[in-house]
């Protein structure tokens, strides 16, 4: 038996998306002229007198649940041209997952190395290479509201690099962005003019190559914080900075249970995480 839990937000026009998503729904009868042109057939020739439904979508590669490529962070990563999303190794996107719960951290604060280490101690888990770490802030509960963009805590450069140095190449968060919310960064920069706080967690990708997933959801539905596989393959959006993903988590006990957080298995290859 396989049970599937959806851990991705919908891709839709929402007050939570600062960049608009436009969806044009095309009804079944709208394709009848095309059917007549292609098949030289009339409406009456169709079994139900209708054609096919269709949809046209205009959106950012960073709308909805998506995987960011190193190119999103900077043109260079590890002193080489940063990879775009269709260049990422698929082996990265199916590995053991672990959820770290930071819902008790104050809004707008950064998640430190100590925070990560303490969260791991709390659940009794030791990271290993290729683990996919999922950061839980609780921001997903405000999806559909304008406040979503401004809630939750966020990662820092130091904590991101710490995860990479422990062999994690893919990580994700249930908030709008991997960094702290933009309003918190703006407020602090206005007070301090400290350039080092600007988009600092993303910019960790200049030093070390990695990918992160943004806008996860429903991490609180998972029965355990580890002991599951994560699948989070990004759409192969050619030469672009990100790709949309349907993320899933899979638990195996007596049965295989699949929870949707984003990617699926494609390779048994063993690769060096360093």
C-alpha positions, 0 to 999 in steps of 0.5 A, spaced: 500 500 500 502 506 498 499 513 501 501 520 498 501 526 502 502 533 498 507 537 501 507 542 496 503 548 495 499 549 489 501 554 483 496 559 483 494 566 483 494 568 490 495 574 495 501 570 497 505 571 491 508 577 490 510 575 483 503 574 479 501 568 476 496 568 471 492 562 469 487 562 463 482 556 463 480 554 456 473 550 456 472 544 452 468 548 446 474 553 445 478 548 441 472 546 436 475 551 431 482 547 432 479 540 431 475 542 425 482 545 422 486 539 424 481 533 423 477 536 418 471 534 422 465 538 425 462 539 432 457 533 431 463 528 429 465 529 436 463 523 441 460 529 446 460 535 441 466 537 445 473 538 444 479 538 449 480 543 455 486 547 456 490 552 460 495 557 459 499 559 464 504 565 465 508 565 471 515 566 474 520 560 475 520 561 482 512 561 483 509 555 487 514 550 490 520 550 486 528 548 486 533 554 486 539 552 482 546 555 484 545 560 478 539 563 481 544 565 487 550 568 483 553 567 476 559 563 479 559 557 484 566 554 487 570 559 482 566 556 476 560 558 472 554 556 476 549 551 474 542 552 471 537 548 473 537 543 467 544 542 469 543 539 476 545 532 477 538 528 478 542 523 483 541 529 488 534 529 488 532 523 491 535 521 498 533 520 506 530 526 509 529 529 515 525 535 518 528 540 523 522 544 527 523 551 528 516 554 529 518 556 536 523 561 533 521 569 533 519 571 526 524 574 522 530 571 526 536 567 523 537 560 524 544 559 527 548 553 527 547 552 534 539 552 532 541 546 527 545 542 532 540 543 537 534 541 533 538 534 531 539 533 538 532 534 540 530 528 535 536 524 536 538 524 529 545 525 526 546 528 519 549 524 513 552 525 506 546 527 501 541 527 507 535 532 504 534 537 510 527 540 510 526 546 515 519 547 518 517 554 520 510 554 520 509 559 514 505 555 510 499 555 514 498 562 512 499 560 504 493 564 501 494 571 505 498 577 503 502 576 510 505 569 508 511 573 504 513 576 511 512 570 516 517 565 519 524 565 520 530 563 515 537 560 514 543 564 514 550 563 510 553 560 516 548 555 517 547 553 510 554 552 509 554 548 515 549 543 512 553 543 505 559 541 509 556 535 512 554 533 505 547 536 504 546 538 497 539 539 497 535 542 503 528 546 503 524 550 507 516 551 508 517 559 507 517 564 501 524 564 501 530 560 504 533 567 507 529 571 513 523 574 510 525 580 506 522 585 511 526 583 517 532 584 512 530 590 510 529 593 517 536 590 520 539 593 514 536 600 515 539 600 522 545 597 521 547 598 513 551 591 514 552 589 507 553 582 510 546 580 511 543 581 504 540 575 502 546 571 505 543 564 506 542 564 498 549 567 497 552 561 501 552 558 494 557 562 491 562 559 496 559 552 496 554 549 490 547 547 493 540 547 491 534 549 496 527 548 495 522 554 497 515 554 499 514 547 501 508 545 505 504 540 510 511 538 514 507 537 520 503 531 517 509 527 517 508 522 522 516 522 524 521 527 522 526 522 519 526 515 516 523 517 510 525 518 503 525 525 499 523 526 492 524 533 489 526 533 481 525 539 478 522 541 472 527 541 466 526 548 465 532 549 460 537 554 461 533 557 467 535 559 475 529 554 478 524 549 476 517 547 479 517 541 483 512 536 486 515 534 493 514 527 496 516 524 502 516 516 502 516 512 509 517 504 509 514 500 514 510 494 513 508 498 507 511 504 503 507 510 504 509 516 500 508 523 502 508 529 497 514 533 498 517 533 492 522 528 488 523 521 486 528 516 485 532 515 478 539 513 480 542 508 484 549 511 483 553 512 489 557 519 488 562 523 492 558 529 496 565 533 498 
